[in-house]
């Protein structure tokens, strides 16, 4: 029953917030004097030891801690922790590159720089790279009910684990032994009676390792999380709304809804259609009946009020809707199935064989706004501008009948753009471990793979769109038709078929829509095959203590492939960027580690690792850690380490990326073109670079652990990570300033001489460019009280992470500090980098009842791209509202939520549990800059969803 002893020891020696250095109490020491110390391997060291001996700052979450959080998945829990920051990938971001997955970003350095382990070993990364670049591990594959504990190493760990551990390691440890059967069922529902979250889990096991010499456990989990629509939170302030006029913004800043006419030769996509006067370049709504439009034909049926009840008021006369509110989601629909099994056999007294198997399937459906018809795109061959899309001279819905007229139309008749992502994850591990000649040995073979398919609907074929709207095409008779005839579905349509728009969309045939917007797909696959060996033992006993040695070797084969979505390889899908990559590499490594007692109160931990990659060469990563324990209840610890991250296949393989970001246009802004002064969508075309070098890092930490009184612990760690040779896309604004762009002169504003036209694409590549210094402090504290008169116990714990600096230095020497700001908007979601994140918890236990109250706090953000940004605030109120920085003086308000979690043991076998998340129904504050959610920050997801209830039952057979 070694595993049960281990669990007891962990619960005693690893309190909720204490790192492994926390020293045992006097009573525990007395007990250890008569019983041998259970020695195990803890994340951050390969030397088997008692938990209290490590010098690494580690946060440990036990099963009880996970249950007390009230979160139903591991990903939800980890993304509320103070150590998580910008760059994490929320499952709720259904329209991102990595739709359907979830990732953690320690220290805000990105999910690609956080190594996620499962039982101490790697797993295949998710098939879709975040932002088309950053490869990461999907936390959704973790079976929550099978988790024994989670260990978070809050510092670099490349000296032990190799690539990707720059910011730290998250090691999810699953059960290794189980007997009996447990069934768990829960149901969640928001106070709006939507967003249902159904969870079912079965865990069963048989066999006793001590008496039967084997144990087999099996875990199966099923989940169904239902969608939540933006439109169903219309009463929660700005949440889910792109029309922010009621909050002080204007349509002219692209914050007044969809379809606004924002200036001469500038208009958004309208459900009626905004059409440009060929003579004056001014846009008018097709429903405009004024005489000065120059229309040669009028359309009374295109009256905006007949197609929408959305409040109007665009000064430019556009027909306004709020497509994001009507079609967007706070939470996509996701169905999951998760299987885990482990078999353990004692071969003899010294050796044990084991097998682990994981299988996971996810089916997610995410909905977004309908497509516009003029969105520019990029592909490896260059930018494709769709600004010239026009209603042909003979199009029956053209108000300038007889002349081609540019049009901006929102394809609401086609429907929303929908992504159906199916993800499959597999993992198999077989190994043996035991003792030989005093050495603790563990060796295993691992195979893990993912397969992801993404089927999209609602996207428009460029060639067919142009042909259906303007059969003749610009300049050449029938040019658009000739281009579209390569499409078999278009070729099968009757000659002269038009795409009727707006009020006349009901005249379109099903066959026309099938040619215009067929389902498009792409597939991705990743795999790793790994053989590893490690051994450890005490090699000497000195007066100051025992000298421990560990060494090991690994060989790994990694393959990654993402096929481009059909049509994006030639820029033929309007509004959808190109992303594809293909790469293979062999990796081999050897490493060694020593624990050296320099004095009875001082221990050194040293490690060094050598890695060889078939595509990027070698890497050496050393580490030195010190722990000084002058008294039995106080210790100081320090760590110095180098780290690295090898470029992913998306960065140095074959393929490329054409995506979208937001940027201002300083040239047009300086000329007085208002639309150039506000962030607007631009295509970014990025090429892989086979000459990339690995990212390198240096990590420092200095901390103390103190038990000032019984049942009290305090840990403080100051830390810094400096990462250089960072692999980034060239900075968008820097590329624009350098002129690495493509423009469309036909969009120039004639009222501003010299206007070069809007930016259609920024041309970039992946480069080893910037360096970043992240510096902060962690505070972990815990205090338990015994309440008198049999009133139980009260435990209070706190976790606080503060950023002093998040400074990035570009190749030209310019510096940008993102701490406390909304930057870095080149990172996932543009969710900002708060200075402070805090988790507080209070748990009261008495007999069969346990109640917990948890507080999660995110600090306020300056709504600027970086500190001292010369451009000032990223958003501004409209002139009628003062025209000043926005919101609230250029501040994104802080956000605090409270969760109540309870458990009641009905009997020795049955347990009732439940939770209320966002207990006080706090609303997420307004955030107009982020692109990961609509008008609220993705960090504040619970404030968008609202108060949420969950109730469940666990029964043991």
N, C-alpha and C positions, 0 to 999 in steps of 0.2 A: 504493500500500500504506500509506496514511496510518493506517488503523486498526491495523495491526500495529506501526507505529512508536509509536502511542499506547499500546498495551498494554505495550510494552517500557518506555516512559517512566514509565508508572504503576507498574510493578513496581519501578522504580528509585527513584522519588521519593515513592511512597506506601507505606511499610512498614506492616505489619499494624496497628500501634497508633498510628502517628504521624498527627497532623492535617496538613492541607496546608501548614502553616507550616514543617514540618521542612525544614531547609536541606540542599542537596546537599553531598556531600563535596568535598574539594579536587580530587580526580581528576575528579569530574563537572563541576566548574566549569571545569577546563582543557579538557575535551571540549566544553563549551558555548561556549567562546571561539572554537572553529573551526567549530561547527555551529549552525544556528538552533534556538532553543528551540521545541519543539512547544507550541502554545498551544491550550488547550481550555477548555470551560466546566465549572466544578466546582460542585456543589451549594452553594447559598448565595451565588452571584454569577452575574449574566448577562453579565459582562465576560469575554471570552475571554482567558485568561492562562496563564502557566506555573503548574503545580500548587503550587509552593512559595511563591506570592505572596499567598495568601488569608489573611485575618485570622480566619476562622471556625474554631471547634473542630469538626473532622470526623473521624469514625471510618470507615475504609475497609476493606472486606472484599473481597479479590480472589478470583478463582476458586480459587486455591490455598488460601486461608484457608477458604473454604467446604468444600473437599474435606477439609482437615485437621480440620475440626470433627466429621466423621463423621455429620452430619445429612443426611437424605435430602430434606428440603424447606426452603425459605427460612423458613417460619414457625417450624419447630422450632429453627432456628439463631438467629433473632432473639429468640425468647422465652427463650433461655438467656443473653443478653447482660446485662452489669451495668447498662446504661442502661434496660433494661426493668423495669417495676415494676408495682405494683397497677393493675388496670384493663385489663390485657391479656386477650384472649379466646382461650383454648386450644381447639383442635379437640376435645379430649377431653371438653369440657363439653357433652355431647350433649343434655342436657335443658334447656339455657338458651334464652333468647329467640332467640339468634343461632346456633342449632344448625347444624353443618355448616361453619362459617367459623372463621377465626383472625385475630386482630388484635394489634398491638403498642401498648403504652402507654409512651411515653418519660416518664421522671421521675414515673411514677405518676399523671399527670394525666388518664388515660383515653384510650382508643383514638380517641375523637372529637376530641381535641386533638393528635393526631399525624397529620400529613399524609403520606400515602404516594403517591409518584409512580412512574410507570413511564416510563423514559427521559425524565425531566424534566417529564412532563405528567400530569395527573390521570386517574383512571379512575373509572367509576361505582361508588358504594359498594354494599356488600352489601345485599340487599333486606330483611333482618331486622335491625332495630336492636337492639343489645345492651341488655339490661334494658328493652326496649321504648322506649328513648329515644335511645341514643347511636349515631349513624350512623358507620360506619367502613369502611375498605377491607379486603377479604378477601385475606390474604396467600397463600392457597392457590391463587389464580389465576396465580401466578408460575411459569413453567416453569423448574425448577431447572437443567436442563442448558443452557439458553440464557442464563443469567446471566453477564455479564462481570464485574461487581463490584457491590457495594452501598455507597452513601455515606450515612452517618448524620450529619446536621447536628444537633448536640447543643445546640441553643438555638433560641429563637424565630426565625421567618423570615417573618412576615406582611408585612413591608415589601417582600418580593420575590414571595411566592407567595400572599398573601391569606389568606382564612379557613382555619381549622383547624390552622395551623402554630404554635400557642401553645407546645407542648412541643418542637417540632422537626420535622424532615423525614427521612423514609426514602426515598431515591431508588434504586430498583432499575434498574440499567442492563443491558439485554440486548445481546447481540451485534449489531453493525451490519454485519458482513461475515464471511463464512465460505466456505471452499472445501474440497471433499472431502466425505467421509461418515464419520460416527462413530456407532457403535451402543454403547449402554450398557445393561447388564442387572444387576440386583441383587436379592437376596432376603434379607429379615430374618426373624428368628425369636427369640422369647424362650427362655430356658432351660427354661421350662415347656412349650415346643413349641406356643405359641399366639401370637396377635398377629402373624401373618405379614404382612410388608410387601414386596410385589412391585412392582418398578419397571422399566419398559422405556422407553428413549428412543432416538430416531433424529434425528440432525441432519445435514443435507446442504446443500451450497451449491455454486454454480457461477458463473463469470464473474469477471474481474479488473477492478477499477475503473481501474487504470492502463492496461492494454492493451486490454481489451474495452469499457471505459466503463460496465460494469454489474456488479452482483452480486446474486444472489438466494439467500436462505437459507430453509430450512424446518426446523422443529423439531416433533416430535410426541412426547408423553410420555403414558404410561399408568401408573396406580398402583392397587393394591388393598391396603388396610390392613384386616386382619381384626380382629374384635372380641375384647376381653378382658373376661371376666366377673369381678365381685367374688368370686364363689364359688370361682373358680379361684386365688385368692390367700388362701385361708383360713388358710394357714400363715405369713402374713407379718404377724403381730401384729394390730393393730387395723384394718389396711387393708381397706376395703370393708365394715366391720361397723358396724351401727347399735346392736347390743347390746354395750355396753361395760361390763357388770357385772364381767367378769373383770379390768377395768382400773381398778376402783374407783368406777365410777359406778352409778347406780341407775335403775330403771324410772321412778321418780317424777320424775326430771329429764328424761324423754323420751330417755334414753340407755341404756335397757335392752331395746331391741328393739321390736317392733311388737305392739300388742294389750294393753298394760298397763292396769290399772285404777289410776288415779293419785290418786283421792280421791273424796269424795262428789260425785256428779253430774259426774264427770270420768273418761273412759276413752278409750283408743285404739281403733283399728280392728283387730278380731281376725278370724282366719280362721274361728273358730267363731261369733263374734258375741257382743259384750258387750251385755247388755240391762238397761235401767233399771227398777228396781222402781217402779211408778207411785205407790206409797204413801210410800216412804221416799227416793226419788231416788238410791238407791245402785245401782251397776252390779254385775252378776254375769255371769260367763261362762255361756253356755247349757249347757255341760257340767257345771256345778256341781251336785252331787247333795245338797248340805247342806240341812237342813230349814229353816234360817233365811232362805233366799232368797225365800220367799213364792211360789215357782213353783206354778202351777196344773197344770202338765204338765212332765214331765222328759224329757230327751233323752240316754239313755245313749250313743247313737251320736256325740254331740257331744263325747265325751271327747277332750281335747286330745291325749293320747298316741296316739290313733288317726289323727290328721290331721297330726302333725308329730313329729319326733324332736328338735326343738330343745330345749335345756335350759330347764326351767321354774324357777319360784322367785319369781314376782311376789307380793309381800306382799298385794296386793289381790285375788289370785286370777285374774288374767287369763291367757289362753292366749297365750304369747309365741312369736313367730317373729322372724326377721331378714329382713324383706322386701328391704332394701337389698342385703344380701349375696346373697340368692337371685336377685334379678332385675336388680340394677344392674350397670353396666359401668364399668370403668376406661377403656376405649377403645371408641368405637363403630366400626362397620364403615363404611368409606368407599371408594368406587370413583371414580376421577378420570380424565379425559382432557383433555389440554392441547395446543393447537395454536398455533404462532407462526410467522409468516412476515414477512420483510422484503425489499423490493426497492429497490435503489438504482441510479440512472442518472445518469451525468455528462452533463448537457446540453451543456456546453461546458467550457472551462477554468475558468470562474468559478462555474458554477451546477450544482446537483445536485437532482434530484427523488427523493423517497423515499416508500415506502408501508410501513405496518406493520399487521398484522392479528393479533388474538388471539381465540381461542375456547376456552372452558373449560366442562367439565361435571362436576358432582359429584353422586354419589348416596350419601347417608349414611343409616344406620339406627341409631337410638339407642333403647335399652330402659331403662325405669324401673320403679318399683314399681307393683303394681296400685293401682287407685283405692280410696280409702275412699268411704263414701257420705254423710259428714256434712261434708265440706270446704266452708266458706263461700266465696263468690265475689263478685266485684264487676263491674259494668258501668256505662256512663255514667249509667244510670237510678238507680243506687244499689247498696247491698250486698244480697246474697241470702244469708240464713242458712239453712243446711241442718241446723242442730243438731236440729231437731224431727223429722227422719226417724225413722219408727217402723215396727215390725211391727204390722199391723192386728190388731184383736181376733179376726178369724177366720183369720189367717195360720197355716198348719199348723206353722210352725217357731217360733211365739211361745210361750215358756215361761209367759207371763202370759195364756194363752188366755182370751178373753172381754174383754180390756182392751187398748187400744193401749199399746205399750211402746217407748220409744226404743231404738234399736239403733245400735251402732258395729261396722261390718262391713268387713273387707278383702276386696275382690272378686277373690280369687285364682282363682275359677272363670272369671271373665271373661278373666283373663290380664294380663300387664304392659301398661303404657302405652308405646306405641311411636311414635316420630316417624320418618317417611320423608321426608327433605328432598332434593329435587332442585333443584340450582342451576345456572344457565347464565349465563355471562359473555361479553360480546362487546366488542371494541374495534377500531376502524378509524381509521387516521391517514394522511392524505395531505398532503404538504407539499413545499416547495422551500426551499433555502438556498444562499447564495452570497455573493459580494462585489460591491458596486457603489459606486463613488466612495469607496473606502476603508472602507466600512461592511460588517461581517459581519451578514448578514440571514438570518432564519429565520422562516417563516410557515407555518401549517398549519391544517387543519380536522380536528377530532377528534369522533368519535361513540363513545360507550361506553354499554352497557346491561347490566342484570342482570335475570333473571327467576328467582324462587324459588317453589317450591310445597312445602307441608308437609302431608302426609297423616298423620293420627293415628288410631291404633286403641287400644282399651282404655279410653277415656273414657266416662263414664256420662251419659246424658240425664237431667236432673233430673226432668222431668215424668213420664217413664216409670218411673224408679226409685221415685218416691213412689207411683205408681199400682200398681206390681207388688208393693210391700211392704205398702201400706196402701190398698186400693181406696176405702174410705169417706172417708178423710182426716179431719183434725181439725175437729170442729164441724159439718160439713155433709155429709150423706149423698152419697157419690159424688163429692165435690169433686175428689179427685185423678184419678179416672177421667175426669171431664169435661175437666180440664186436659190430660190425656194423649191424649184422642181426636183432638186436632189433629194428632197424629203418625200418619201413615198406616200405618206398620208396627205400631204398637201397636193401632190400630183393627182391624187384620186378625187379631189374636190371638183365640183363643176367649175368650168371656166368662168371667170369674173366674180368669184366668191369674195365678198367683203366681210371683214369683222365689224359688225354693227356695234356701236358703243353707247354707253349711257342709257337713255330711255328706250333705245331701240335694240338693246342686247337680247331681248326675247325673240328676236327674229333669227338669231344664230342657230345653226344646226349642231347636233351632237358631234357629227363628223368634223365640223370646223374646229370645235374645241379640242377634239382628240389630236388634230394636227397642230394646233396652236400650243397646247399645254399637255403633252403626254407625261406619263410617269418617267422620271429619270432616276438612275441608280448608280451607286458605286459600292465597292467592297474594299475591306481592309483586313489584313492579317498580320499578326506578330507571333513570334515563338522564341523560346529560349530552351536550349538543352545544356545541362550543367552537370559536371562531375566534380565533387569536392571531397576533400579530406582534411581533417583537423585533429590535433592531439594536444593534450595539456597534462601537466603534472607538476608536483613540487620537485625541484631538482636539488635543493639544498635547504638546510635549516641553520639559520644564523641565530646569534643571541637575540637579535632584534626581531626575528620572525622567520617565516618560510619564504623561500624564493620560488615563484611560480613562473613556468614557461609554457607558452602555447605557440604552435606553428601550424601552418596549413597551406593548402594549394587548391586552386580552382581552375577549371577549364570550362569555357562557356561559348556556345555558338548562338548568335542572335540574328534573327531575320525580321525585317519589317517591310511591309508593302502596303501602299494605299493607291488604289486605282482612281484616276480622275472621274468625276461625275460626267456622265454622257453629255457631250456638247461643250463642256467647259474647256476642253483641250483646244478648241478653236474659237473661243469667245462667243459661242452661239446661245448661251443661256443668259438672258437679261437679268442683271442684278445678282448673279451668283458667281463668286470668284473660283478660280482654279486652285486645286490643291492635290498634289500627287508626290509620292516619294517611293523609293525602292532602295534598300540597302541591306548588306550582309556583313557581318564581321565575326572574327574569332577573337576571343579574349582569354588570356591566361594570366594567372597571378600566383605569387607566393607571398607569405607574410609571416611575421613572428611578433610575439608580444612577451613582455616580462613584467612581473610584479616584484619589485625589489625593496625589501625593508631596509632603509638607510639608518633607521633608529627605531627604538620601540614606539615612538610617537610619529614617525615620518616614513611614508611609503612612496615609492616612485612607480609609475606605470609607464612603460615605454613600448612603442610599437613601430613597425615599419612595414610597408607593403610595396611590392613592385608589380605593376600591371603592364601587360603588353597587349596592344590592339593592332589588329592586322591593317587597319586603315589610318591610324593616327599615331602610331609609335608607342613609346614607353612613358610611364609615369611612376615617380617615386613619392610616397607620402609618409612622412614620419609623424610621430606623436610623442609628447611627453606630458605626463600628468603627475601631480604631487598632491598628497594628502597628509596634513599635519593634525594630529589628534592630541593636543596637550592635556586635555581632561576627558573624563568619560562621557561628558555630555556636550562637548564642543569640538568642532573640527573646522579647519580651513582647507580649501581645495583650489587647485589651479590647473589649467590645461592649456597646452599650446599644440596646435596641429595644422598640418597642411591638408588640403583637399583638392578634388578635381571633378570635373564632369566632362566626359567625352562627348563630342557632337553627335547628335542623333542623325538617323538616316534622312530626316526631313531637312537637316541643316547641311549635311555634306554628301548626301547620296545623289540619286538621279531624280529629277522632277522639278518642282517649283511651287510657288504660292502666289496667287493673286487674290487678295482679300480687300476688305474695306476698313478704313479708319476715318477719323474726323480731323480736319485741319483747317486753319485759317489760310487765307491767300494774301500775304503781305503786299504783293504787287497791286492787286486789284483794290485792296483796302486803301493803299496810299493814293490811288487815283480817285477815291471817293465812291467806289462801287460798294454799297452797303453790305451786300451778301458776302463779299470777300472778307469782311471784318469779323464774322462769326464762324465758329467751327461748322464745316459742312462735310458731307460724305465724299471721300475720294478713294479711288482704287490704288492699292499698293501692290506692285508687281515685284516679287522677291525671288531671286535665283539662288539655288544651293551653291556652296563653295567648297570644293574638295580640298582646298588648301587650309581649311580651318584647323586651328590648334585647340586642344582641350581648354576649358575654363579652369583657372587655378584659384585657390583660396588659402587664406591664413585665418585661423580661428584662435581667439584668446578667450579665456574665462577665468574669473577669480571670484570665489564665493565662500560662504560660511554656512555651517549647519549647527544649530544650537537647540538643545532641549533644556530650556531654562527651568522647567519643573515637570513633574510627572504628567503624562498625557498631553504634553505641549511640544510642538516642534516649529521651528522657524528656519527657513532656508532663503538666502539671498545670493544671487549670482549676477555679477557684472560681466558682460560679454561683448565681443566684437567679432564680426566676420568681414574680411576684406576679400572681395572676389574681383579678379582681374581677367583679362582676355575674354571678357564676356561675349557670348555669341548672341548678337542681336541683328534685327533688321536695322539698316541705317535709319537714324532718327528721321521721322517724317518731316518735321519742320526744318531740320538741317538739310535734308535732301531738296526741299522746296527752295530754301535760301540759296543752295548751290546750283539750282536750275536743273536738277535731275528729274524732270517732269515732262509730261505731255499735256498739251492744251488743245481746246477746240475753239479756234478763232470765230466760228460761226455763232458762238454764244456771247460775243462781245456786246457791251452796252453802248449803243450809238451816242448816248448822251454824255459819255465819258471818253473823249478822244484818247487813243493809245491803249484802250482796254484790250489785253491779249486774249480774253475769253477764259472760261472756267478751266480749272485743272481737271483733266480726265484720269490721269494716273501719275503716281509717283514711282519712279524706277529705282529699285534698290537691290541689294544682295545681302546675304548673311556675312557678317564680318566679325572678327575679333576686335571689338572696338572699346567699349567703355569698361570702367572699373567701378565697383560700388562698395561703399563702407556702410555697414549696418551696425549700429551700436545701441545697446540698451541694457536694461536690468530686469531680472525676474524676482518676484517675491512670492514664496510659497509658505503658507502658515496654516497651522491646524491646532485646535484646542478642544479637548473633550471635558465635559463636566458630568459628575454623577449628581443627579438631583435627589434631594432627600425625600424621606417618607415614601420610598418605593415609586417615585415619579419618573424613573427611567434615566436615560442619559441624553445629553445634548452635545452635539459636535458641530463646531463652527470651523469652516475652512475658507481660505482665500487664495486666489491666484491672480497676480497682477504682472503684466508686461508693459514696460514703458520704453519707447524709442527716443533716444537722444538724437539720433541722426540716421538718415537714410539717403546718403549722398552719392550721386552718380557723376563720374567724371568722363567727359567725352574725349574723343581722340584729339580735338582741338584745344583741350585743356579747360574748357568751360565746365562748370560744376552746377549741379542741380540737386537741391535737398528736397526730398519728397515727404519727409516726416511731418505729419500733421496736415498734409495737403491732399488734394484730390488726385494727384499724380501717383504713380506713373501710368498715364493713359495708354501707353504701349503694352501694358500688362493686361491680363484677363479682366474683362468687364469694366475697366476704368472705375474700380470700386474705392480707390483712395487708400491712404496709408495712415490710419489713426495713430496718434501718439500713445494712446493708452487703451488697453483692453483688460477688463477685469471680470473674473468669475468669483462670486461669493456664494457660499452654501451654508445652510443650517439644517441639521437633521436631528430630530427627536425620536428616540426609540423607547418604547415601553411595552414589555411583554410581546404580544403578537402584532402590535401596531408600529409602523414607522412612517413618519412624515418628514418631507424635505421641502425647503423653500430655496430655490436657486435664483441668483441674480446674474444677468449677463449685461455688461456695459461696453459700449463703443463710444470712444471720445468724439468730440466734434471735429469737423474738418474745415480747413480753409478751402473755399471753392476756387482754388487756383491750381494751375498745372504743376507748379513747384514754387518753393519759397522765393520771394522777391522777383517773381515773374514780371518782366517789364510790361507785358500785355495786361497786367492787372487781373481783375476778376474774370473768371471763365464765362460767366453769364451776367446779363443785365436786364433790369426791368425796362418795360416800354416807357417811352417819353411821358405818356399820360400818368405813369406811376412814379415819376421822378427820374427815370432813366439811369438810376444808380446801380451799383453792384448788387448782385442777387445770388441766392435768396438771403434775407436777414443779414444784410451787411456783408455779403460774400462769405457766409458761414453755412455749412451743412450741420444741422443741429446734432447733438449727441443723441444716443438711443439706448434706452435701458428697458429690459423686460424682466419679469419675474415668472418663474414656473413653479407650480405646486405639484409635488409627486407624493403618492401614498402607496403603502402596502399593508395588507392585513392578512395574517395567517389564519385561515378558517380552521385548519387542522394540521396535523403533521404532513398531510399529503396535498392539501389544497391551499392556494394563495390567491387572493384577490388584489389587483393593483390598478392604479389609474393615475392620470396626470391632467393638469390644466396648464397648457403652455400659453405664454403671454396672458397671465392671470388678469391683469388690469386692462387688457385690450388696448395696449399702447399702439398708436399709429406711427408708421414709419415716416420720418420727416421728408420733406421735398428734396429731391436731388435731380436737377435737370441735365446733368452732364453725363452720368454713367450710361453705357450702352448695354449693360447686362440685365437691366430691368427698366421698366417705363416709369420714370419720375420718382423712383425710390432706389436706395442703394441695395445691391444684393446682400450686403452684410445684414440688412434689416429685414430679411425675408419674413420673419415671424410677425413683424409689424404690418406687413402687407396682407398676410393671410388672416390675421386677427386671432382672437381667442380660440384656442383649439383644445378639444377634449379627447381623452383616450382612456379606455377601460379594457381590462383583460383578466384572464384567469389562467393560472398555471396549476397543473395537477400532476402529482408524482404517483406512479403505480408501484 
